[in-house]
Amino acid sequence: MFKLVVSCGYKANKLQRLRYDLEQLRKSMTISNDTKMLILFCSQTVFIMICALERVALLSLAYVGSVTNKLKLIVIYSQQRKDI
């Protein structure tokens, strides 16, 4: 089982710790051997651009989640054996 642990904090006494269970994420996306996947941390601007591309069906977003207010976690996958 793969886990990605993200730790971030605005102050030392307010440390936020978020865990993403990548194995469960993989299962929920039903990834086959032909599928490529990209896990990406990006800024709000890039996040908005990627979501815009997804809306016009240029990308398939499997999962989008907030890590902090300014950082997003995005998993993009392709089932057509194309480079991401």
N, CA, C and O atoms as a GROMACS GRO file, in nm:
protein
  336
    1MET      N    1   0.084  -0.117   0.000
    1MET     CA    2   0.000   0.000   0.000
    1MET      C    3   0.089   0.124   0.000
    1MET      O    4   0.180   0.137   0.081
    2PHE      N    5   0.060   0.216  -0.092
    2PHE     CA    6   0.138   0.339  -0.103
    2PHE      C    7   0.062   0.451  -0.035
    2PHE      O    8  -0.059   0.465  -0.052
    3LYS      N    9   0.134   0.532   0.040
    3LYS     CA   10   0.071   0.647   0.103
    3LYS      C   11   0.156   0.770   0.080
    3LYS      O   12   0.279   0.766   0.088
    4LEU      N   13   0.090   0.879   0.051
    4LEU     CA   14   0.156   1.008   0.038
    4LEU      C   15   0.114   1.091   0.157
    4LEU      O   16  -0.005   1.116   0.178
    5VAL      N   17   0.210   1.133   0.234
    5VAL     CA   18   0.181   1.214   0.353
    5VAL      C   19   0.228   1.356   0.326
    5VAL      O   20   0.345   1.378   0.294
    6VAL      N   21   0.138   1.449   0.339
    6VAL     CA   22   0.170   1.589   0.315
    6VAL      C   23   0.160   1.663   0.447
    6VAL      O   24   0.055   1.659   0.513
    7SER      N   25   0.266   1.728   0.486
    7SER     CA   26   0.264   1.808   0.608
    7SER      C   27   0.283   1.954   0.572
    7SER      O   28   0.372   1.989   0.494
    8CYS      N   29   0.200   2.038   0.627
    8CYS     CA   30   0.212   2.181   0.600
    8CYS      C   31   0.158   2.255   0.721
    8CYS      O   32   0.074   2.203   0.794
    9GLY      N   33   0.205   2.375   0.742
    9GLY     CA   34   0.156   2.450   0.856
    9GLY      C   35   0.178   2.598   0.840
    9GLY      O   36   0.280   2.640   0.786
   10TYR      N   37   0.083   2.677   0.886
   10TYR     CA   38   0.098   2.821   0.883
   10TYR      C   39   0.180   2.867   1.003
   10TYR      O   40   0.257   2.963   0.992
   11LYS      N   41   0.165   2.800   1.116
   11LYS     CA   42   0.242   2.829   1.236
   11LYS      C   43   0.289   2.697   1.293
   11LYS      O   44   0.231   2.592   1.265
   12ALA      N   45   0.393   2.703   1.372
   12ALA     CA   46   0.450   2.580   1.428
   12ALA      C   47   0.350   2.504   1.513
   12ALA      O   48   0.350   2.381   1.515
   13ASN      N   49   0.263   2.577   1.583
   13ASN     CA   50   0.166   2.510   1.670
   13ASN      C   51   0.042   2.465   1.596
   13ASN      O   52  -0.044   2.398   1.654
   14LYS      N   53   0.028   2.500   1.468
   14LYS     CA   54  -0.088   2.460   1.389
   14LYS      C   55  -0.042   2.383   1.265
   14LYS      O   56  -0.061   2.426   1.152
   15LEU      N   57   0.018   2.270   1.290
   15LEU     CA   58   0.066   2.188   1.180
   15LEU      C   59  -0.047   2.100   1.129
   15LEU      O   60  -0.107   2.023   1.204
   16GLN      N   61  -0.076   2.113   1.002
   16GLN     CA   62  -0.179   2.030   0.941
   16GLN      C   63  -0.113   1.911   0.874
   16GLN      O   64  -0.011   1.926   0.805
   17ARG      N   65  -0.170   1.797   0.894
   17ARG     CA   66  -0.113   1.678   0.833
   17ARG      C   67  -0.224   1.602   0.759
   17ARG      O   68  -0.321   1.559   0.820
   18LEU      N   69  -0.208   1.588   0.630
   18LEU     CA   70  -0.308   1.524   0.547
   18LEU      C   71  -0.248   1.400   0.483
   18LEU      O   72  -0.134   1.402   0.437
   19ARG      N   73  -0.324   1.294   0.479
   19ARG     CA   74  -0.276   1.170   0.418
   19ARG      C   75  -0.365   1.131   0.302
   19ARG      O   76  -0.488   1.134   0.312
   20TYR      N   77  -0.302   1.097   0.194
   20TYR     CA   78  -0.374   1.047   0.078
   20TYR      C   79  -0.335   0.902   0.057
   20TYR      O   80  -0.218   0.871   0.038
   21ASP      N   81  -0.430   0.817   0.061
   21ASP     CA   82  -0.404   0.675   0.042
   21ASP      C   83  -0.407   0.646  -0.107
   21ASP      O   84  -0.513   0.629  -0.167
   22LEU      N   85  -0.288   0.641  -0.167
   22LEU     CA   86  -0.279   0.627  -0.311
   22LEU      C   87  -0.329   0.491  -0.359
   22LEU      O   88  -0.376   0.477  -0.472
   23GLU      N   89  -0.318   0.392  -0.274
   23GLU     CA   90  -0.369   0.260  -0.313
   23GLU      C   91  -0.521   0.264  -0.329
   23GLU      O   92  -0.574   0.207  -0.425
   24GLN      N   93  -0.590   0.328  -0.239
   24GLN     CA   94  -0.735   0.342  -0.250
   24GLN      C   95  -0.771   0.428  -0.370
   24GLN      O   96  -0.870   0.402  -0.439
   25LEU      N   97  -0.692   0.531  -0.393
   25LEU     CA   98  -0.714   0.617  -0.509
   25LEU      C   99  -0.699   0.537  -0.637
   25LEU      O  100  -0.779   0.552  -0.730
   26ARG      N  101  -0.596   0.453  -0.642
   26ARG     CA  102  -0.573   0.370  -0.760
   26ARG      C  103  -0.690   0.275  -0.783
   26ARG      O  104  -0.735   0.257  -0.896
   27LYS      N  105  -0.740   0.216  -0.677
   27LYS     CA  106  -0.853   0.124  -0.689
   27LYS      C  107  -0.978   0.197  -0.736
   27LYS      O  108  -1.054   0.144  -0.817
   28SER      N  109  -0.999   0.317  -0.687
   28SER     CA  110  -1.119   0.391  -0.725
   28SER      C  111  -1.115   0.434  -0.871
   28SER      O  112  -1.219   0.459  -0.932
   29MET      N  113  -0.995   0.443  -0.928
   29MET     CA  114  -0.983   0.483  -1.068
   29MET      C  115  -0.979   0.362  -1.162
   29MET      O  116  -0.978   0.379  -1.284
   30THR      N  117  -0.978   0.243  -1.107
   30THR     CA  118  -0.965   0.119  -1.185
   30THR      C  119  -0.855   0.130  -1.291
   30THR      O  120  -0.880   0.120  -1.411
   31ILE      N  121  -0.736   0.151  -1.243
   31ILE     CA  122  -0.621   0.166  -1.332
   31ILE      C  123  -0.578   0.030  -1.382
   31ILE      O  124  -0.558  -0.063  -1.304
   32SER      N  125  -0.564   0.019  -1.512
   32SER     CA  126  -0.515  -0.104  -1.572
   32SER      C  127  -0.367  -0.087  -1.606
   32SER      O  128  -0.308   0.017  -1.579
   33ASN      N  129  -0.308  -0.189  -1.665
   33ASN     CA  130  -0.167  -0.182  -1.704
   33ASN      C  131  -0.144  -0.080  -1.815
   33ASN      O  132  -0.032  -0.033  -1.833
   34ASP      N  133  -0.248  -0.046  -1.888
   34ASP     CA  134  -0.235   0.048  -2.000
   34ASP      C  135  -0.245   0.194  -1.958
   34ASP      O  136  -0.224   0.284  -2.038
   35THR      N  137  -0.275   0.216  -1.834
   35THR     CA  138  -0.304   0.352  -1.788
   35THR      C  139  -0.179   0.418  -1.732
   35THR      O  140  -0.103   0.358  -1.656
   36LYS      N  141  -0.160   0.542  -1.772
   36LYS     CA  142  -0.052   0.623  -1.715
   36LYS      C  143  -0.115   0.723  -1.619
   36LYS      O  144  -0.228   0.767  -1.638
   37MET      N  145  -0.040   0.758  -1.517
   37MET     CA  146  -0.094   0.845  -1.414
   37MET      C  147   0.011   0.948  -1.375
   37MET      O  148   0.130   0.917  -1.366
   38LEU      N  149  -0.032   1.068  -1.352
   38LEU     CA  150   0.056   1.176  -1.308
   38LEU      C  151  -0.002   1.236  -1.181
   38LEU      O  152  -0.119   1.274  -1.176
   39ILE      N  153   0.081   1.244  -1.079
   39ILE     CA  154   0.041   1.309  -0.955
   39ILE      C  155   0.116   1.441  -0.948
   39ILE      O  156   0.238   1.444  -0.959
   40LEU      N  157   0.044   1.548  -0.930
   40LEU     CA  158   0.100   1.681  -0.950
   40LEU      C  159   0.058   1.774  -0.836
   40LEU      O  160  -0.059   1.780  -0.800
   41PHE      N  161   0.155   1.845  -0.783
   41PHE     CA  162   0.126   1.954  -0.690
   41PHE      C  163   0.139   2.084  -0.768
   41PHE      O  164   0.238   2.103  -0.839
   42CYS      N  165   0.042   2.172  -0.757
   42CYS     CA  166   0.048   2.293  -0.838
   42CYS      C  167  -0.014   2.410  -0.763
   42CYS      O  168  -0.080   2.394  -0.660
   43SER      N  169   0.010   2.528  -0.817
   43SER     CA  170  -0.045   2.650  -0.759
   43SER      C  171  -0.191   2.666  -0.801
   43SER      O  172  -0.242   2.591  -0.885
   44GLN      N  173  -0.258   2.764  -0.743
   44GLN     CA  174  -0.399   2.790  -0.774
   44GLN      C  175  -0.417   2.822  -0.922
   44GLN      O  176  -0.514   2.777  -0.983
   45THR      N  177  -0.326   2.900  -0.980
   45THR     CA  178  -0.338   2.938  -1.121
   45THR      C  179  -0.331   2.816  -1.212
   45THR      O  180  -0.413   2.801  -1.303
   46VAL      N  181  -0.232   2.731  -1.189
   46VAL     CA  182  -0.218   2.610  -1.270
   46VAL      C  183  -0.337   2.518  -1.247
   46VAL      O  184  -0.385   2.455  -1.341
   47PHE      N  185  -0.384   2.510  -1.125
   47PHE     CA  186  -0.501   2.429  -1.092
   47PHE      C  187  -0.622   2.472  -1.174
   47PHE      O  188  -0.693   2.388  -1.229
   48ILE      N  189  -0.645   2.601  -1.184
   48ILE     CA  190  -0.758   2.654  -1.261
   48ILE      C  191  -0.741   2.620  -1.409
   48ILE      O  192  -0.838   2.583  -1.476
   49MET      N  193  -0.619   2.632  -1.460
   49MET     CA  194  -0.594   2.601  -1.601
   49MET      C  195  -0.619   2.453  -1.630
   49MET      O  196  -0.678   2.419  -1.733
   50ILE      N  197  -0.574   2.366  -1.540
   50ILE     CA  198  -0.593   2.222  -1.561
   50ILE      C  199  -0.741   2.187  -1.555
   50ILE      O  200  -0.788   2.105  -1.633
   51CYS      N  201  -0.813   2.248  -1.463
   51CYS     CA  202  -0.957   2.223  -1.455
   51CYS      C  203  -1.029   2.272  -1.580
   51CYS      O  204  -1.125   2.210  -1.624
   52ALA      N  205  -0.982   2.382  -1.637
   52ALA     CA  206  -1.040   2.432  -1.761
   52ALA      C  207  -1.016   2.333  -1.875
   52ALA      O  208  -1.105   2.308  -1.956
   53LEU      N  209  -0.895   2.277  -1.882
   53LEU     CA  210  -0.866   2.176  -1.984
   53LEU      C  211  -0.953   2.052  -1.965
   53LEU      O  212  -0.999   1.992  -2.062
   54GLU      N  213  -0.975   2.015  -1.841
   54GLU     CA  214  -1.057   1.898  -1.813
   54GLU      C  215  -1.201   1.921  -1.858
   54GLU      O  216  -1.266   1.829  -1.907
   55ARG      N  217  -1.249   2.042  -1.842
   55ARG     CA  218  -1.387   2.073  -1.882
   55ARG      C  219  -1.408   2.064  -2.032
   55ARG      O  220  -1.518   2.035  -2.077
   56VAL      N  221  -1.305   2.089  -2.109
   56VAL     CA  222  -1.318   2.075  -2.254
   56VAL      C  223  -1.267   1.939  -2.300
   56VAL      O  224  -1.239   1.919  -2.418
   57ALA      N  225  -1.257   1.846  -2.206
   57ALA     CA  226  -1.226   1.705  -2.233
   57ALA      C  227  -1.088   1.682  -2.292
   57ALA      O  228  -1.066   1.585  -2.365
   58LEU      N  229  -0.994   1.770  -2.262
   58LEU     CA  230  -0.857   1.747  -2.307
   58LEU      C  231  -0.779   1.664  -2.205
   58LEU      O  232  -0.680   1.600  -2.240
   59LEU      N  233  -0.824   1.664  -2.082
   59LEU     CA  234  -0.761   1.585  -1.976
   59LEU      C  235  -0.869   1.513  -1.897
   59LEU      O  236  -0.982   1.560  -1.888
   60SER      N  237  -0.832   1.401  -1.842
   60SER     CA  238  -0.922   1.330  -1.752
   60SER      C  239  -0.869   1.344  -1.610
   60SER      O  240  -0.761   1.294  -1.579
   61LEU      N  241  -0.944   1.411  -1.526
   61LEU     CA  242  -0.902   1.427  -1.387
   61LEU      C  243  -0.964   1.316  -1.304
   61LEU      O  244  -1.086   1.302  -1.297
   62ALA      N  245  -0.880   1.238  -1.244
   62ALA     CA  246  -0.928   1.130  -1.160
   62ALA      C  247  -0.960   1.180  -1.020
   62ALA      O  248  -1.054   1.133  -0.956
   63TYR      N  249  -0.882   1.274  -0.973
   63TYR     CA  250  -0.899   1.320  -0.835
   63TYR      C  251  -0.842   1.461  -0.824
   63TYR      O  252  -0.733   1.488  -0.874
   64VAL      N  253  -0.914   1.547  -0.759
   64VAL     CA  254  -0.864   1.681  -0.731
   64VAL      C  255  -0.891   1.709  -0.584
   64VAL      O  256  -1.005   1.697  -0.538
   65GLY      N  257  -0.789   1.745  -0.512
   65GLY     CA  258  -0.809   1.772  -0.370
   65GLY      C  259  -0.724   1.887  -0.323
   65GLY      O  260  -0.617   1.913  -0.377
   66SER      N  261  -0.773   1.957  -0.225
   66SER     CA  262  -0.701   2.068  -0.165
   66SER      C  263  -0.603   2.016  -0.062
   66SER      O  264  -0.641   1.942   0.028
   67VAL      N  265  -0.480   2.054  -0.075
   67VAL     CA  266  -0.381   2.024   0.028
   67VAL      C  267  -0.376   2.140   0.126
   67VAL      O  268  -0.383   2.119   0.248
   68THR      N  269  -0.365   2.259   0.076
   68THR     CA  270  -0.380   2.380   0.157
   68THR      C  271  -0.459   2.478   0.073
   68THR      O  272  -0.505   2.444  -0.035
   69ASN      N  273  -0.475   2.598   0.122
   69ASN     CA  274  -0.548   2.699   0.044
   69ASN      C  275  -0.475   2.736  -0.084
   69ASN      O  276  -0.538   2.778  -0.181
   70LYS      N  277  -0.343   2.720  -0.085
   70LYS     CA  278  -0.266   2.764  -0.201
   70LYS      C  279  -0.206   2.650  -0.282
   70LYS      O  280  -0.147   2.674  -0.387
   71LEU      N  281  -0.222   2.529  -0.235
   71LEU     CA  282  -0.159   2.416  -0.303
   71LEU      C  283  -0.264   2.310  -0.329
   71LEU      O  284  -0.343   2.277  -0.241
   72LYS      N  285  -0.264   2.255  -0.449
   72LYS     CA  286  -0.363   2.156  -0.487
   72LYS      C  287  -0.293   2.026  -0.524
   72LYS      O  288  -0.180   2.026  -0.574
   73LEU      N  289  -0.361   1.918  -0.499
   73LEU     CA  290  -0.312   1.787  -0.541
   73LEU      C  291  -0.402   1.738  -0.653
   73LEU      O  292  -0.524   1.731  -0.636
   74ILE      N  293  -0.342   1.704  -0.766
   74ILE     CA  294  -0.420   1.662  -0.881
   74ILE      C  295  -0.363   1.531  -0.933
   74ILE      O  296  -0.242   1.514  -0.944
   75VAL      N  297  -0.451   1.440  -0.965
   75VAL     CA  298  -0.409   1.316  -1.030
   75VAL      C  299  -0.473   1.315  -1.168
   75VAL      O  300  -0.596   1.320  -1.181
   76ILE      N  301  -0.390   1.308  -1.270
   76ILE     CA  302  -0.437   1.307  -1.408
   76ILE      C  303  -0.402   1.172  -1.466
   76ILE      O  304  -0.290   1.124  -1.448
   77TYR      N  305  -0.494   1.111  -1.535
   77TYR     CA  306  -0.463   0.982  -1.593
   77TYR      C  307  -0.511   0.974  -1.737
   77TYR      O  308  -0.603   1.045  -1.778
   78SER      N  309  -0.449   0.888  -1.812
   78SER     CA  310  -0.482   0.868  -1.953
   78SER      C  311  -0.497   0.719  -1.977
   78SER      O  312  -0.413   0.640  -1.935
   79GLN      N  313  -0.604   0.680  -2.045
   79GLN     CA  314  -0.626   0.539  -2.074
   79GLN      C  315  -0.593   0.506  -2.220
   79GLN      O  316  -0.617   0.394  -2.264
   80GLN      N  317  -0.540   0.601  -2.292
   80GLN     CA  318  -0.512   0.578  -2.433
   80GLN      C  319  -0.362   0.563  -2.462
   80GLN      O  320  -0.320   0.577  -2.576
   81ARG      N  321  -0.283   0.535  -2.360
   81ARG     CA  322  -0.138   0.520  -2.373
   81ARG      C  323  -0.071   0.645  -2.431
   81ARG      O  324   0.029   0.634  -2.502
   82LYS      N  325  -0.124   0.758  -2.401
   82LYS     CA  326  -0.064   0.883  -2.446
   82LYS      C  327   0.019   0.941  -2.334
   82LYS      O  328  -0.006   0.914  -2.217
   83ASP      N  329   0.119   1.021  -2.370
   83ASP     CA  330   0.196   1.090  -2.268
   83ASP      C  331   0.110   1.197  -2.205
   83ASP      O  332   0.026   1.260  -2.269
   84ILE      N  333   0.133   1.216  -2.078
   84ILE     CA  334   0.054   1.315  -2.005
   84ILE      C  335   0.129   1.447  -2.007
   84ILE      O  336   0.082   1.546  -1.951
   0.00000   0.00000   0.00000
